[in-house]
Amino acid sequence: MTREAEAAEYAAAARSTTEAGASVAPAGPATGPGRSSGAGPADGRSVAPAPFTVLFVCTGNAYRSPLAERLLTARLGPVAGVRVGSAGTEAVRGDRMDRATRSVLTDLGGDADGFRPRPLTADLVANASLVLGLERRHREAAVRLVPVALRRCFTLKEFVRLAEGEAESGTALDIVARAAARRGTVSAPRPADDDIPDPWGEPYDVLRHCGEGIDGLAVRLAALLRSGLGSAAPL
């Protein structure tokens, strides 16, 4: 898909959202995934802000997105208010991580305990502050499920590239918004450069190389998210 075709697809998705009657919030404090509405309970108690949720998406939720989920968790460290998950566009619910994925993850310093594959759903997309596909088709699948989430959906490579180009401070939500605003102005040399190829069916060394690449991106993404911690609003 060319850059022009991608831009046209995004524009079409945005139009369909408007035509479907999506409401527009009035001027004032923004609300949505990862941001509190600012209204507390009637008894005056303070309300903890909603966690900033990162959702990684691949095809089977077997290799790339589990690695991204657990490696970002490891690279973030004990950062309060951040939730990381993953899902697959063609995933089947399971009770454990793929054995080869577990091996690569453990070697890279991640923790596989408690992981369970799951399919991508509209609810997962709607409740995520940031949706990161491992390929453009995963990003597009998320937007098809929830068109109003358009400006929160990127590929992992795309988001890191766009967000790192911003020197301004702000919350994690601000970083996402500015990355969305830059989309179309800062493009990869080739559209396919924003994809991380599927290691399914490839030798173990290919999966290991894939994991190392994802880990490098997780380190950069963790630094971007942590940069919001010093802002007035928490992540």
C-alpha positions as CSV (number, residue, x, y, z in Angstrom):
1,M,0.0,0.0,0.0
2,T,1.4,3.4,-1.0
3,R,1.5,6.4,1.4
4,E,-1.2,8.0,-0.6
5,A,-3.4,5.0,-0.3
6,E,-2.8,4.8,3.4
7,A,-3.7,8.5,3.8
8,A,-6.9,7.9,1.8
9,E,-7.9,5.0,4.0
10,Y,-7.4,7.0,7.2
11,A,-9.4,9.8,5.8
12,A,-12.2,7.4,4.8
13,A,-12.2,5.9,8.3
14,A,-12.4,9.3,9.8
15,R,-15.4,10.2,7.6
16,S,-17.2,7.0,8.4
17,T,-16.8,7.8,12.1
18,T,-18.4,11.2,11.7
19,E,-21.2,9.9,9.4
20,A,-22.0,7.2,12.0
21,G,-22.9,10.0,14.5
22,A,-19.9,9.7,16.8
23,S,-20.3,12.3,19.6
24,V,-17.8,15.1,20.0
25,A,-16.8,16.1,23.5
26,P,-17.5,19.7,24.5
27,A,-14.6,22.0,25.2
28,G,-13.0,21.2,28.6
29,P,-10.9,18.5,30.2
30,A,-10.5,15.6,27.8
31,T,-11.8,12.2,28.7
32,G,-11.2,8.7,27.3
33,P,-8.9,5.8,27.9
34,G,-6.2,6.7,30.2
35,R,-7.7,10.0,31.3
36,S,-10.0,10.8,34.2
37,S,-13.1,12.9,33.5
38,G,-12.2,15.1,36.5
39,A,-15.5,14.5,38.2
40,G,-15.2,12.9,41.6
41,P,-17.9,11.0,43.6
42,A,-20.7,12.9,45.4
43,D,-18.9,12.5,48.8
44,G,-15.9,14.5,47.6
45,R,-13.4,11.6,47.5
46,S,-10.7,11.9,44.9
47,V,-10.9,9.5,41.9
48,A,-7.7,7.7,40.8
49,P,-7.0,8.4,37.1
50,A,-7.6,5.6,34.7
51,P,-4.5,3.6,33.8
52,F,-2.8,4.4,30.5
53,T,-3.3,1.1,28.5
54,V,-1.1,-0.1,25.7
55,L,-2.5,-2.8,23.5
56,F,-0.2,-4.7,21.0
57,V,-1.8,-6.5,18.1
58,C,-0.4,-9.2,15.8
59,T,-2.1,-12.1,14.0
60,G,-2.1,-15.1,16.3
61,N,-1.0,-13.5,19.6
62,A,1.7,-16.1,19.6
63,Y,5.0,-14.5,18.8
64,R,5.3,-10.8,18.1
65,S,2.6,-9.2,20.3
66,P,3.3,-11.3,23.4
67,L,7.0,-10.4,23.1
68,A,6.1,-6.7,22.7
69,E,3.7,-6.9,25.7
70,R,6.1,-8.5,28.1
71,L,9.2,-6.7,26.9
72,L,7.6,-3.3,27.3
73,T,6.4,-4.4,30.8
74,A,10.0,-5.3,31.7
75,R,11.5,-2.1,30.2
76,L,9.0,0.1,31.9
77,G,9.8,-1.3,35.3
78,P,7.7,-0.3,38.3
79,V,5.9,2.5,36.6
80,A,2.5,3.1,38.2
81,G,-0.6,3.7,36.1
82,V,0.5,1.8,33.0
83,R,-1.2,-1.4,31.8
84,V,0.2,-3.4,28.9
85,G,-1.7,-6.2,27.0
86,S,-1.8,-7.9,23.6
87,A,-4.3,-9.7,21.3
88,G,-4.4,-11.3,17.8
89,T,-6.6,-10.6,14.8
90,E,-6.8,-14.4,14.2
91,A,-5.9,-15.6,17.7
92,V,-7.6,-18.5,19.5
93,R,-7.9,-18.3,23.3
94,G,-5.3,-20.5,25.0
95,D,-3.8,-21.0,28.4
96,R,-0.1,-20.5,27.8
97,M,2.6,-18.8,25.8
98,D,4.2,-20.5,22.8
99,R,7.3,-22.4,24.0
100,A,9.7,-20.8,21.5
101,T,8.3,-17.4,22.3
102,R,8.8,-18.1,26.0
103,S,12.4,-19.1,25.4
104,V,13.2,-15.9,23.5
105,L,11.4,-13.7,26.0
106,T,13.1,-15.2,29.0
107,D,16.5,-14.8,27.3
108,L,15.7,-11.2,26.8
109,G,14.7,-10.6,30.4
110,G,11.0,-10.8,30.1
111,D,8.5,-12.7,32.2
112,A,6.0,-15.2,30.5
113,D,4.1,-16.1,33.6
114,G,0.3,-15.8,33.4
115,F,0.2,-15.0,29.6
116,R,-2.9,-16.3,27.7
117,P,-3.5,-15.7,24.0
118,R,-6.7,-13.9,23.1
119,P,-8.5,-12.6,20.1
120,L,-8.7,-8.9,19.3
121,T,-12.1,-7.4,20.1
122,A,-13.8,-4.0,19.8
123,D,-13.8,-3.7,23.6
124,L,-10.1,-4.1,23.8
125,V,-9.5,-1.4,21.2
126,A,-12.1,1.0,22.7
127,N,-10.5,0.7,26.2
128,A,-6.9,1.1,25.0
129,S,-5.1,4.5,25.3
130,L,-2.7,3.4,22.5
131,V,-3.1,0.5,20.1
132,L,0.2,-0.7,18.4
133,G,0.0,-3.2,15.5
134,L,3.1,-5.1,14.6
135,E,2.1,-4.6,10.9
136,R,-0.1,-2.1,9.1
137,R,-2.8,-4.6,8.6
138,H,-3.1,-5.1,12.4
139,R,-3.5,-1.3,12.9
140,E,-6.1,-1.3,10.2
141,A,-8.0,-4.2,11.8
142,A,-8.2,-2.2,15.0
143,V,-9.5,0.9,13.2
144,R,-12.2,-1.2,11.4
145,L,-13.4,-2.5,14.8
146,V,-13.5,0.9,16.4
147,P,-13.2,3.8,13.8
148,V,-13.3,6.5,16.5
149,A,-10.0,5.0,17.8
150,L,-8.2,6.1,14.6
151,R,-5.9,8.6,16.2
152,R,-4.8,6.1,18.9
153,C,-3.9,3.3,16.4
154,F,-0.4,3.0,14.9
155,T,2.2,0.3,14.2
156,L,4.8,0.0,16.8
157,K,7.6,1.2,14.5
158,E,5.4,4.1,13.2
159,F,4.5,5.3,16.7
160,V,8.1,5.3,18.0
161,R,9.3,7.1,14.9
162,L,6.6,9.8,15.1
163,A,6.7,10.3,18.9
164,E,10.5,10.5,19.1
165,G,10.4,13.5,16.7
166,E,8.6,15.6,19.3
167,A,10.7,17.5,21.8
168,E,7.7,18.9,23.8
169,S,6.9,17.6,27.2
170,G,3.5,16.3,28.2
171,T,1.5,13.3,29.4
172,A,1.4,10.0,27.6
173,L,-1.9,11.0,26.1
174,D,-0.3,14.3,24.8
175,I,2.5,12.2,23.2
176,V,-0.1,10.0,21.4
177,A,-2.0,13.1,20.2
178,R,1.1,14.8,18.8
179,A,2.2,11.6,17.1
180,A,-1.2,11.3,15.4
181,A,-0.9,14.9,14.3
182,R,2.5,14.2,12.7
183,R,1.2,11.2,10.7
184,G,1.5,11.9,7.0
185,T,4.2,14.5,7.5
186,V,7.0,12.1,8.6
187,S,6.8,8.9,6.6
188,A,9.0,5.8,6.6
189,P,11.2,5.5,3.5
190,R,8.9,2.6,2.4
191,P,5.4,1.8,3.9
192,A,6.6,-1.7,4.6
193,D,9.4,-0.3,6.8
194,D,6.7,0.2,9.5
195,D,6.0,-3.5,9.6
196,I,7.7,-6.2,11.7
197,P,7.5,-9.4,9.6
198,D,5.8,-12.5,11.0
199,P,8.3,-15.2,12.2
200,W,5.7,-17.9,12.0
201,G,7.1,-21.0,10.4
202,E,10.6,-19.6,10.4
203,P,13.7,-21.0,12.2
204,Y,14.2,-20.2,15.9
205,D,17.0,-17.7,15.0
206,V,14.5,-15.7,13.0
207,L,12.2,-15.5,16.0
208,R,15.1,-14.5,18.2
209,H,16.1,-11.7,15.8
210,C,12.5,-10.6,15.8
211,G,12.4,-10.5,19.6
212,E,15.6,-8.5,19.7
213,G,14.2,-5.9,17.3
214,I,11.0,-5.6,19.3
215,D,13.0,-5.3,22.5
216,G,14.9,-2.3,21.0
217,L,11.6,-0.7,20.2
218,A,10.3,-1.5,23.7
219,V,13.2,0.3,25.2
220,R,12.5,3.4,23.2
221,L,8.7,3.2,23.8
222,A,9.3,2.9,27.5
223,A,11.4,6.0,27.6
224,L,8.6,7.9,25.7
225,L,6.0,6.8,28.2
226,R,8.1,7.5,31.2
227,S,8.7,11.0,29.9
228,G,5.0,11.8,30.8
229,L,5.5,11.0,34.5
230,G,6.9,14.4,35.3
231,S,3.8,16.2,33.9
232,A,0.9,17.6,35.9
233,A,-1.3,14.7,34.9
234,P,0.0,11.2,35.5
235,L,0.1,8.4,32.9
